[in-house]
Amino acid sequence: MKRAAVMIILLGLSPGFRAQDLKRPEEQLAAIYSLKVQLEIEQRRLDESLQRHSEQARAREDARGRLHRLYDDLDAMVEGRAEGDAALILAREQDIQKTEQEIEVLSGETRRIREAIRDAHARIELLGDRIGRLRKTLPSDTESLTGSWDVHYLPSGDKGVFMLRQSGTLLAGEYTLEGGWKGSLQGTFVDGKVLLHRIDSKLGRSSDLEGMLAPDGRTLRGNWQSFILSGGQPTNGSWIARKRQERAEP
């Protein structure tokens, strides 16, 4: 990949960036992946900010309720509706001052968090727009990989099903394998070559698969590499997948 394209990605694609600046599909896909990573980070930050705001807002309202009760007690003592000497009245006034300061701090914190939430929404919207513009520049491709594929791993003999969805050169989906293994799939399809990242629901990213689409358009075959090192189990091999025949609608 050209150095300029790498710098664009590392810098998060500056405001002057144009989707047309990335000519090769590999550069466009790398840029989309980089932006999607940033988008996930921003979404996590937004979730954390929303959680903090909720907690701070509850603490602020609790303090306001406590302040209201303190004022009721003070008023009652001052007006003679409740017993209270000078020392107790002074103590209530000090409690009120302390609680008012607490509310001021909490109110300032919620304002700061609201600003962070607004900024996160703006960044998420900008990243989503950049991803959308980049996807429009990807070369069109028939979505021939969309569907269910019966998969066979060698030398382990494991079998399962890949459910793929193709959007241009992007692939996504889910898988199930014998033994109860399941998870998600992410990858690309460029010039007949498939690259899939297998992300297990329990173990995380577990393996990568590379392969080619056969001329019949219904067979994928290639090699796989596992990132899970377990005693006695193969860590690489070959795989083949055949697309299931879609049922004709009545």
N, C-alpha and C positions, 0 to 999 in steps of 0.2 A: 504494500500500500504506500502511496506517495506520502512524504513527510508532511506536506501541507494538509492532506486529509487527516492524518493522525493528529496534528495540532488542532484542527478544527474540532475533532471529537473530544480531545482532552480538555479543550477550553469550553466544552458544553455547547458548541455551535453558537458563536457570537451573534448579536442582533443583526449584523450585516450579512450573515450567512444566507446563501441562496441554495436551494435544493439542487439546482442545476450544476453547482460547483462540483458535485460528486458525480462523475460520469460512469464509473464502473459499478455494476450491481454489488460487487463485494464491498466497495466503499460505502454504498448506500445502506446495505444491510448492517455493516459495522456501526455506522452512524445511528441507525434505528435502534440497534441493541444498546449502544451507549446511552441514548436518550431514554430508552425504556428503563435502564438501571437507575438513571437520575430521577425518572418519574416515580419509581417505586420508593426511592429514598425520600422524595418530597411527600409522598402519600403517607409514609410512616411518620415523618415529622409532623404532618398535619394531624394524624391520629393522636400522636403524643400531646400536641398542643391542645387539641380538643379535650383530651382527658384531663390535662392540667387545669384548663379553664373551668371545667366542670367541678373539679375539686376545690379550686380557689373560690369559685362563686358560692359553693356550699358553705365554705368556711366564712366567707364574708357575710352571708345571710345569717349564719349562726351567731356571728358577732353582733350583727344588728339586732337580732332578737334578744341577745343578752344585754345589749345597751338599753333597749326599750324597757326591760325588766328592772335594770338598775335605776333608770330615771323614775319609774313608778315607785320604787322603794324610797328614793330620795325625796320625791314630791310628797309622799305620804308622811315621812318623818318631819319634813319642814312644815307641812300644813297641820300636823298634830293628829293625823289619822292613824299613825302607827308610832310606837315607842321608838325613841332614838335620841341619844344624847349628842353632844357636840363632837365627840370622838368618832361615833358611828357615822354621823353625817359626813365628817371629813373623809373617813374611809371610803364611803360610797362615792364621793366626788373624785377621789383618786382612782377608784375602779373605773369610773366613767371616763376619766381622762385617758387611762391606759387602753380601754376598749375602743375609744374614738381613734387613738393612734393606730391600733391594730386594724381597724376598718380602713383607715387611710392607706396603710401599707397594702392590704389585700386588694383595695380598689385599684391602686396603681399597678399591682401585679396583673390583675385581670385585664387592664387596659393594654399592658405590654403584650400579653398573650394574644389578645384580639388583633393587635397589629401583626404579630407573627402569623396568625391564621389567615389574615387578608393577604399577606405576602406569599404564603404557601399556596393559596388558591390561585394567585396571579401566576406564580411559577408553574404550577400544574397546568394551567390553561395554555401558557406559552409552550411548554414542552409537548403537550398534546397537539397543538397546532403545528409544531415543527415535525413531529412524527407523521402527522397526516400529510404534510406537504412532501415529505420524503417518500412516503409510500406511493404517492401519485407518480413519482418519477421512476419507480421500478418498472422494468420491462414486463409487458403483459405475458401471461402464460396460461394455457388451459389448465384448469384445476383438476388434472388427471389423477392426482394422488389422493384426493378427497374420497374417503370411504373406509371400509374395514379390511384389514390385511391379516391373513394367517401367517404367523411368524414361527420360524424354526431356527434355533441356535445350535451351532456345532462348535466344539465337540461335546458340549454338555447334554445336548438333546432336549433342552428346555423348549416348550412350545407356549404360544400365547396369541394374543390378538392386539394389533395396533389400530386404533381408531384415529385416522388422520384428517385434518382439515387444511387445505391448501388455499392460500390467498396470495396470488402472484408467485413470488419466490419464497414466501414465508410458509413454514409448516408449524402446526400446533396440534395437540391431541392428547389422548390418554392411552394407557396400555394396561393389560392384565396378563399375567403369566401364571403357569401352573405353580402350585404351592402357595397361592394367595398373594403373590407380589403384584403391586399395582402402583400407578403413579402417572406423571404427565410427560409429554414429549414436546420438545421445541427444536426447531431447526430450519434448514433452508433447502431449496431445490433449484439449482443453477446449472444450466447446460446439461441436463440429464443426470446430474450428480446430486445425491441425497446426503445430507449431514444431519444426524439426529442426536440430541442430548437427552438421555433418559434420566428422569428425576424421580426417584423412588419416594413414595409417601412417607416412609419411615427413615430411610438412609440418606435422603438427599440425592445429589447428583451421583449416579452410580455407574454410568457407562456412556460411551460415545459410539455411534454406529455410522459408518460410511458405506455408501453403496451406489450402484448405478441402476437406472431404470432400463429394463430390457426393451428391445424393439416392439414387443407385443404390447407394451404399455401396462401390463398387468403383473409384472414380476420385478422384484427388487432383490439384488444380491450384493453382498460386500463383506466387510470385516467389522468386528466389534472389539472394543477395548474397555475392560472393567477398571474402575477406580477403587473397588472394594476388594481388599486383600484378605481372603479367608482361607484357612488351611485346607489344602487338598482340592480346591475348586479352581478351574481354569480362569485365567484373567484376560484371555483374548481368544479369538477364533473367527469363524465365518457365520454368516446368517443369510437366510433367504426368506422372502415374504411374497405371498401370492394374494392378489386382490380378490375379495369375495364378489361373486356375481350379484349385482343388485337385482332385487325382485321387481319384476314388472308390475306396474300399478294396474289394478283391474279396470 
